[in-house]
Amino acid sequence: MKYLFFTPILVLLISSACQSDRKMESEDHFLLLDTLIHKAEADLLPLEEDISQLAVFSSGLFEKSDSLAALVNADKFQTDGNGFFYSRNNEGEGSTVFISLLAENKNRSVREVFATELMDEEFRKITENRPMVSQVYFNSSSNFSRLYPPYDLLNSIEPDIDITAFNFFYLADEDRNPNRESVWVEEVYIDPVGRGWILSLIHPVYHKNELKGVLGFDITLSDLMDSFLDKYDKKLMLIDNQGTVVAGKAAAIEALSLPPLKNHAYIQTIHSDSFRREDFNLFKSKSKEVRRMASKFLLEKESIHSFEMAGRRFMTYCRKMNIMDWYLLDIHD
């Protein structure tokens, strides 16, 4: 009889031990995710202060626009037969500058190009001091653009591009950003000058209560991968609040049966012209299990979910980032 008495106790002890082990394992996974997010945000957060200071500096240029414009060597710029105004960049030292053919007042745009010439040195300092920032730019309300490092303008940009029509401009305007502060453009987009898929931090520049333009810091997803995900031998994945994969390890992409990746490298796919965002949206996956996982994390705000794919069982752990509405997943066999 005494053995029958001890049997349920033994079962209870074993069950408790298993639950304790699972809890410790979960805590280890969440600790990893928290550590990764902390490290990433430790690199990203200082950029908000950098761009805020740059906005103050840039606003001051418009205060002294007449005197600054008079100091600029106009020979640095040229106008083609169609009236397209742009920088020569023979030495490749300053920013690439152009005025869109859609500019309503070209003379005003030219004056502002000259007045903002001193931005170039500040742009250069940012890219040197912040390796994660691939490019710095100012897009003007008068439809001119200044971007550093310089690029092959004539083979990259349509002369009649509307600079103000991009989310890296209008998300900082008065209607969408009444507090006039820095904004993370969380929906990644194709860079118009060919650097692939981009995450941007933007900040408006005002002078006398008029929006003069928008500053931007660009981080390419390849840089984000190098500094954030590739250092860890885990199936890690970043998704936005719509369920779209914005960055991920190849093993994580494959575990969710997302479209085949060229040479098993997600970053090559996002540089491809054939990349379609919907192909990498978890809610649009052909797999019911993947769709259910997306729902659990993004809609029901759960943090752990198990699923089976191709005969393999996975446990996925999820943490939300703090400065962006993105989620970091660890897909564990």
Contacts in CASP RR format, 6 or more apart in sequence:
PFRMAT RR
TARGET T0000
AUTHOR 0000-0000-0000
METHOD contacts of the structure
MODEL  1
MKYLFFTPILVLLISSACQSDRKMESEDHFLLLDTLIHKAEADLLPLEED
ISQLAVFSSGLFEKSDSLAALVNADKFQTDGNGFFYSRNNEGEGSTVFIS
LLAENKNRSVREVFATELMDEEFRKITENRPMVSQVYFNSSSNFSRLYPP
YDLLNSIEPDIDITAFNFFYLADEDRNPNRESVWVEEVYIDPVGRGWILS
LIHPVYHKNELKGVLGFDITLSDLMDSFLDKYDKKLMLIDNQGTVVAGKA
AAIEALSLPPLKNHAYIQTIHSDSFRREDFNLFKSKSKEVRRMASKFLLE
KESIHSFEMAGRRFMTYCRKMNIMDWYLLDIHD
26 304 0 8 1.000
26 317 0 8 1.000
29 317 0 8 1.000
29 330 0 8 1.000
29 332 0 8 1.000
30 303 0 8 1.000
30 317 0 8 1.000
30 319 0 8 1.000
32 232 0 8 1.000
32 234 0 8 1.000
32 330 0 8 1.000
33 317 0 8 1.000
33 318 0 8 1.000
33 319 0 8 1.000
33 328 0 8 1.000
33 330 0 8 1.000
34 319 0 8 1.000
36 228 0 8 1.000
36 229 0 8 1.000
36 232 0 8 1.000
36 236 0 8 1.000
36 328 0 8 1.000
37 319 0 8 1.000
37 321 0 8 1.000
37 322 0 8 1.000
37 328 0 8 1.000
39 228 0 8 1.000
40 227 0 8 1.000
40 228 0 8 1.000
40 321 0 8 1.000
41 321 0 8 1.000
41 322 0 8 1.000
41 323 0 8 1.000
43 132 0 8 1.000
43 227 0 8 1.000
44 132 0 8 1.000
44 201 0 8 1.000
44 323 0 8 1.000
45 323 0 8 1.000
46 130 0 8 1.000
47 130 0 8 1.000
47 132 0 8 1.000
47 133 0 8 1.000
47 201 0 8 1.000
47 217 0 8 1.000
48 182 0 8 1.000
48 201 0 8 1.000
48 323 0 8 1.000
50 126 0 8 1.000
50 130 0 8 1.000
50 217 0 8 1.000
51 182 0 8 1.000
51 201 0 8 1.000
51 202 0 8 1.000
51 203 0 8 1.000
51 215 0 8 1.000
51 216 0 8 1.000
51 217 0 8 1.000
52 181 0 8 1.000
52 182 0 8 1.000
52 203 0 8 1.000
54 122 0 8 1.000
54 126 0 8 1.000
54 136 0 8 1.000
54 203 0 8 1.000
54 215 0 8 1.000
55 203 0 8 1.000
55 204 0 8 1.000
55 205 0 8 1.000
55 215 0 8 1.000
57 119 0 8 1.000
57 122 0 8 1.000
58 116 0 8 1.000
58 119 0 8 1.000
58 138 0 8 1.000
58 205 0 8 1.000
58 212 0 8 1.000
58 215 0 8 1.000
59 205 0 8 1.000
59 206 0 8 1.000
59 207 0 8 1.000
59 212 0 8 1.000
60 207 0 8 1.000
61 68 0 8 1.000
61 115 0 8 1.000
61 116 0 8 1.000
61 118 0 8 1.000
61 119 0 8 1.000
62 112 0 8 1.000
62 115 0 8 1.000
62 205 0 8 1.000
62 207 0 8 1.000
62 212 0 8 1.000
63 207 0 8 1.000
64 115 0 8 1.000
65 111 0 8 1.000
65 112 0 8 1.000
65 115 0 8 1.000
66 115 0 8 1.000
68 114 0 8 1.000
68 115 0 8 1.000
68 117 0 8 1.000
68 118 0 8 1.000
69 111 0 8 1.000
69 114 0 8 1.000
69 115 0 8 1.000
70 114 0 8 1.000
71 117 0 8 1.000
72 114 0 8 1.000
72 117 0 8 1.000
74 114 0 8 1.000
75 88 0 8 1.000
76 87 0 8 1.000
76 88 0 8 1.000
77 85 0 8 1.000
77 86 0 8 1.000
77 87 0 8 1.000
77 88 0 8 1.000
77 97 0 8 1.000
77 113 0 8 1.000
78 85 0 8 1.000
78 86 0 8 1.000
78 88 0 8 1.000
79 85 0 8 1.000
79 86 0 8 1.000
80 86 0 8 1.000
82 101 0 8 1.000
82 159 0 8 1.000
83 101 0 8 1.000
84 98 0 8 1.000
84 99 0 8 1.000
84 101 0 8 1.000
84 159 0 8 1.000
85 98 0 8 1.000
85 99 0 8 1.000
85 106 0 8 1.000
85 109 0 8 1.000
85 110 0 8 1.000
85 113 0 8 1.000
85 144 0 8 1.000
86 96 0 8 1.000
86 97 0 8 1.000
86 98 0 8 1.000
86 99 0 8 1.000
86 153 0 8 1.000
86 154 0 8 1.000
87 94 0 8 1.000
87 95 0 8 1.000
87 96 0 8 1.000
87 97 0 8 1.000
87 98 0 8 1.000
87 150 0 8 1.000
87 153 0 8 1.000
89 96 0 8 1.000
89 150 0 8 1.000
89 153 0 8 1.000
92 150 0 8 1.000
93 120 0 8 1.000
93 150 0 8 1.000
94 120 0 8 1.000
94 124 0 8 1.000
94 148 0 8 1.000
94 150 0 8 1.000
95 119 0 8 1.000
95 120 0 8 1.000
95 123 0 8 1.000
95 137 0 8 1.000
95 146 0 8 1.000
95 147 0 8 1.000
95 148 0 8 1.000
95 150 0 8 1.000
96 145 0 8 1.000
96 146 0 8 1.000
96 147 0 8 1.000
96 148 0 8 1.000
96 150 0 8 1.000
96 151 0 8 1.000
96 153 0 8 1.000
97 113 0 8 1.000
97 144 0 8 1.000
97 145 0 8 1.000
97 146 0 8 1.000
97 147 0 8 1.000
98 144 0 8 1.000
98 145 0 8 1.000
98 153 0 8 1.000
98 157 0 8 1.000
98 159 0 8 1.000
99 106 0 8 1.000
99 109 0 8 1.000
99 110 0 8 1.000
99 113 0 8 1.000
99 143 0 8 1.000
99 144 0 8 1.000
100 143 0 8 1.000
100 144 0 8 1.000
100 145 0 8 1.000
100 159 0 8 1.000
100 160 0 8 1.000
100 161 0 8 1.000
100 162 0 8 1.000
100 163 0 8 1.000
101 159 0 8 1.000
101 160 0 8 1.000
102 143 0 8 1.000
102 160 0 8 1.000
102 161 0 8 1.000
102 162 0 8 1.000
103 109 0 8 1.000
103 142 0 8 1.000
103 143 0 8 1.000
103 144 0 8 1.000
104 142 0 8 1.000
104 143 0 8 1.000
105 142 0 8 1.000
108 142 0 8 1.000
109 140 0 8 1.000
109 142 0 8 1.000
109 143 0 8 1.000
109 144 0 8 1.000
112 140 0 8 1.000
112 142 0 8 1.000
112 144 0 8 1.000
112 212 0 8 1.000
113 144 0 8 1.000
113 146 0 8 1.000
116 138 0 8 1.000
116 140 0 8 1.000
116 146 0 8 1.000
119 138 0 8 1.000
119 146 0 8 1.000
120 146 0 8 1.000
120 148 0 8 1.000
122 136 0 8 1.000
123 136 0 8 1.000
123 137 0 8 1.000
123 146 0 8 1.000
123 148 0 8 1.000
124 148 0 8 1.000
126 133 0 8 1.000
126 136 0 8 1.000
126 217 0 8 1.000
127 133 0 8 1.000
127 134 0 8 1.000
127 135 0 8 1.000
127 136 0 8 1.000
127 148 0 8 1.000
127 149 0 8 1.000
130 217 0 8 1.000
131 223 0 8 1.000
132 219 0 8 1.000
132 223 0 8 1.000
132 224 0 8 1.000
132 227 0 8 1.000
133 217 0 8 1.000
133 218 0 8 1.000
133 219 0 8 1.000
134 195 0 8 1.000
134 218 0 8 1.000
134 219 0 8 1.000
134 220 0 8 1.000
134 223 0 8 1.000
135 147 0 8 1.000
135 148 0 8 1.000
135 149 0 8 1.000
135 195 0 8 1.000
135 217 0 8 1.000
135 218 0 8 1.000
136 147 0 8 1.000
136 148 0 8 1.000
136 215 0 8 1.000
136 216 0 8 1.000
136 217 0 8 1.000
136 218 0 8 1.000
137 145 0 8 1.000
137 146 0 8 1.000
137 147 0 8 1.000
137 148 0 8 1.000
137 215 0 8 1.000
137 216 0 8 1.000
137 218 0 8 1.000
138 145 0 8 1.000
138 146 0 8 1.000
138 147 0 8 1.000
138 205 0 8 1.000
138 213 0 8 1.000
138 214 0 8 1.000
138 215 0 8 1.000
138 216 0 8 1.000
139 145 0 8 1.000
139 163 0 8 1.000
139 164 0 8 1.000
139 166 0 8 1.000
139 168 0 8 1.000
139 169 0 8 1.000
139 213 0 8 1.000
139 214 0 8 1.000
139 216 0 8 1.000
140 146 0 8 1.000
140 163 0 8 1.000
140 212 0 8 1.000
140 213 0 8 1.000
141 164 0 8 1.000
141 210 0 8 1.000
141 211 0 8 1.000
141 212 0 8 1.000
141 213 0 8 1.000
143 162 0 8 1.000
143 163 0 8 1.000
143 164 0 8 1.000
144 163 0 8 1.000
145 163 0 8 1.000
147 193 0 8 1.000
151 193 0 8 1.000
156 192 0 8 1.000
156 193 0 8 1.000
156 194 0 8 1.000
157 192 0 8 1.000
157 193 0 8 1.000
161 192 0 8 1.000
163 169 0 8 1.000
164 170 0 8 1.000
166 189 0 8 1.000
166 192 0 8 1.000
167 185 0 8 1.000
167 187 0 8 1.000
167 189 0 8 1.000
168 185 0 8 1.000
168 189 0 8 1.000
168 200 0 8 1.000
168 202 0 8 1.000
168 214 0 8 1.000
168 216 0 8 1.000
169 202 0 8 1.000
169 213 0 8 1.000
169 214 0 8 1.000
170 176 0 8 1.000
171 177 0 8 1.000
171 183 0 8 1.000
171 185 0 8 1.000
171 202 0 8 1.000
172 183 0 8 1.000
172 202 0 8 1.000
172 203 0 8 1.000
172 204 0 8 1.000
172 213 0 8 1.000
172 214 0 8 1.000
173 204 0 8 1.000
173 211 0 8 1.000
173 214 0 8 1.000
174 211 0 8 1.000
176 183 0 8 1.000
177 183 0 8 1.000
177 204 0 8 1.000
180 204 0 8 1.000
180 206 0 8 1.000
181 203 0 8 1.000
182 201 0 8 1.000
182 202 0 8 1.000
182 203 0 8 1.000
183 201 0 8 1.000
183 202 0 8 1.000
183 203 0 8 1.000
184 199 0 8 1.000
184 200 0 8 1.000
184 201 0 8 1.000
184 323 0 8 1.000
184 324 0 8 1.000
185 199 0 8 1.000
185 200 0 8 1.000
185 201 0 8 1.000
185 202 0 8 1.000
186 199 0 8 1.000
186 240 0 8 1.000
186 241 0 8 1.000
186 324 0 8 1.000
186 325 0 8 1.000
186 326 0 8 1.000
187 240 0 8 1.000
187 242 0 8 1.000
188 197 0 8 1.000
188 198 0 8 1.000
188 199 0 8 1.000
188 221 0 8 1.000
188 240 0 8 1.000
188 246 0 8 1.000
189 197 0 8 1.000
189 198 0 8 1.000
189 200 0 8 1.000
190 196 0 8 1.000
190 197 0 8 1.000
190 198 0 8 1.000
191 197 0 8 1.000
191 198 0 8 1.000
191 218 0 8 1.000
191 220 0 8 1.000
195 218 0 8 1.000
195 220 0 8 1.000
196 220 0 8 1.000
196 221 0 8 1.000
196 222 0 8 1.000
196 270 0 8 1.000
196 271 0 8 1.000
197 220 0 8 1.000
197 221 0 8 1.000
197 246 0 8 1.000
197 270 0 8 1.000
197 271 0 8 1.000
197 275 0 8 1.000
198 218 0 8 1.000
198 219 0 8 1.000
198 220 0 8 1.000
198 221 0 8 1.000
199 218 0 8 1.000
199 219 0 8 1.000
199 220 0 8 1.000
199 221 0 8 1.000
199 224 0 8 1.000
199 246 0 8 1.000
200 216 0 8 1.000
200 217 0 8 1.000
200 218 0 8 1.000
200 219 0 8 1.000
201 216 0 8 1.000
201 217 0 8 1.000
201 219 0 8 1.000
202 214 0 8 1.000
202 215 0 8 1.000
202 216 0 8 1.000
202 217 0 8 1.000
203 214 0 8 1.000
203 215 0 8 1.000
203 216 0 8 1.000
204 211 0 8 1.000
204 213 0 8 1.000
204 214 0 8 1.000
204 215 0 8 1.000
205 211 0 8 1.000
205 212 0 8 1.000
205 213 0 8 1.000
205 214 0 8 1.000
205 215 0 8 1.000
206 212 0 8 1.000
221 246 0 8 1.000
221 247 0 8 1.000
221 267 0 8 1.000
221 270 0 8 1.000
222 267 0 8 1.000
222 271 0 8 1.000
224 238 0 8 1.000
224 247 0 8 1.000
225 247 0 8 1.000
225 248 0 8 1.000
225 266 0 8 1.000
225 267 0 8 1.000
228 238 0 8 1.000
228 247 0 8 1.000
229 236 0 8 1.000
229 238 0 8 1.000
229 247 0 8 1.000
229 248 0 8 1.000
229 249 0 8 1.000
230 249 0 8 1.000
234 249 0 8 1.000
234 330 0 8 1.000
234 332 0 8 1.000
235 249 0 8 1.000
235 251 0 8 1.000
235 252 0 8 1.000
235 255 0 8 1.000
235 330 0 8 1.000
235 331 0 8 1.000
235 332 0 8 1.000
235 333 0 8 1.000
236 248 0 8 1.000
236 249 0 8 1.000
236 252 0 8 1.000
236 328 0 8 1.000
236 329 0 8 1.000
236 330 0 8 1.000
236 331 0 8 1.000
237 245 0 8 1.000
237 247 0 8 1.000
237 248 0 8 1.000
237 249 0 8 1.000
237 252 0 8 1.000
237 253 0 8 1.000
237 256 0 8 1.000
237 328 0 8 1.000
237 329 0 8 1.000
237 331 0 8 1.000
238 245 0 8 1.000
238 246 0 8 1.000
238 247 0 8 1.000
238 248 0 8 1.000
238 326 0 8 1.000
238 327 0 8 1.000
238 328 0 8 1.000
238 329 0 8 1.000
239 245 0 8 1.000
239 246 0 8 1.000
239 282 0 8 1.000
239 294 0 8 1.000
239 298 0 8 1.000
239 326 0 8 1.000
239 327 0 8 1.000
239 329 0 8 1.000
240 246 0 8 1.000
240 325 0 8 1.000
240 326 0 8 1.000
240 327 0 8 1.000
241 298 0 8 1.000
241 325 0 8 1.000
241 326 0 8 1.000
241 327 0 8 1.000
242 281 0 8 1.000
242 283 0 8 1.000
243 281 0 8 1.000
243 282 0 8 1.000
243 283 0 8 1.000
243 294 0 8 1.000
243 298 0 8 1.000
244 277 0 8 1.000
244 280 0 8 1.000
244 281 0 8 1.000
244 282 0 8 1.000
245 253 0 8 1.000
245 258 0 8 1.000
245 266 0 8 1.000
245 280 0 8 1.000
245 281 0 8 1.000
245 282 0 8 1.000
246 326 0 8 1.000
247 266 0 8 1.000
248 266 0 8 1.000
249 266 0 8 1.000
250 261 0 8 1.000
250 264 0 8 1.000
250 265 0 8 1.000
250 266 0 8 1.000
251 331 0 8 1.000
252 329 0 8 1.000
252 331 0 8 1.000
253 261 0 8 1.000
253 266 0 8 1.000
254 261 0 8 1.000
254 264 0 8 1.000
255 309 0 8 1.000
255 312 0 8 1.000
255 314 0 8 1.000
255 331 0 8 1.000
256 282 0 8 1.000
256 285 0 8 1.000
256 287 0 8 1.000
256 290 0 8 1.000
256 309 0 8 1.000
256 331 0 8 1.000
257 285 0 8 1.000
257 286 0 8 1.000
257 287 0 8 1.000
257 290 0 8 1.000
257 309 0 8 1.000
257 310 0 8 1.000
258 279 0 8 1.000
258 280 0 8 1.000
258 285 0 8 1.000
259 269 0 8 1.000
259 279 0 8 1.000
259 280 0 8 1.000
261 268 0 8 1.000
261 269 0 8 1.000
262 268 0 8 1.000
262 269 0 8 1.000
262 272 0 8 1.000
269 275 0 8 1.000
278 284 0 8 1.000
282 290 0 8 1.000
282 291 0 8 1.000
282 293 0 8 1.000
282 294 0 8 1.000
283 291 0 8 1.000
283 294 0 8 1.000
283 295 0 8 1.000
284 291 0 8 1.000
285 291 0 8 1.000
285 294 0 8 1.000
287 309 0 8 1.000
289 307 0 8 1.000
289 308 0 8 1.000
289 309 0 8 1.000
290 307 0 8 1.000
290 309 0 8 1.000
292 305 0 8 1.000
292 307 0 8 1.000
293 305 0 8 1.000
293 307 0 8 1.000
293 316 0 8 1.000
296 302 0 8 1.000
296 305 0 8 1.000
297 303 0 8 1.000
297 305 0 8 1.000
297 316 0 8 1.000
297 318 0 8 1.000
297 327 0 8 1.000
297 329 0 8 1.000
298 327 0 8 1.000
302 318 0 8 1.000
303 317 0 8 1.000
303 318 0 8 1.000
303 319 0 8 1.000
304 315 0 8 1.000
304 316 0 8 1.000
304 317 0 8 1.000
304 318 0 8 1.000
305 315 0 8 1.000
305 316 0 8 1.000
305 318 0 8 1.000
306 313 0 8 1.000
306 314 0 8 1.000
306 315 0 8 1.000
306 316 0 8 1.000
307 313 0 8 1.000
307 314 0 8 1.000
307 316 0 8 1.000
308 314 0 8 1.000
312 333 0 8 1.000
313 333 0 8 1.000
314 331 0 8 1.000
314 332 0 8 1.000
314 333 0 8 1.000
315 332 0 8 1.000
316 329 0 8 1.000
316 330 0 8 1.000
316 331 0 8 1.000
316 332 0 8 1.000
317 329 0 8 1.000
317 330 0 8 1.000
317 332 0 8 1.000
318 327 0 8 1.000
318 328 0 8 1.000
318 329 0 8 1.000
318 330 0 8 1.000
319 327 0 8 1.000
319 328 0 8 1.000
320 326 0 8 1.000
320 327 0 8 1.000
320 328 0 8 1.000
321 327 0 8 1.000
321 328 0 8 1.000
END
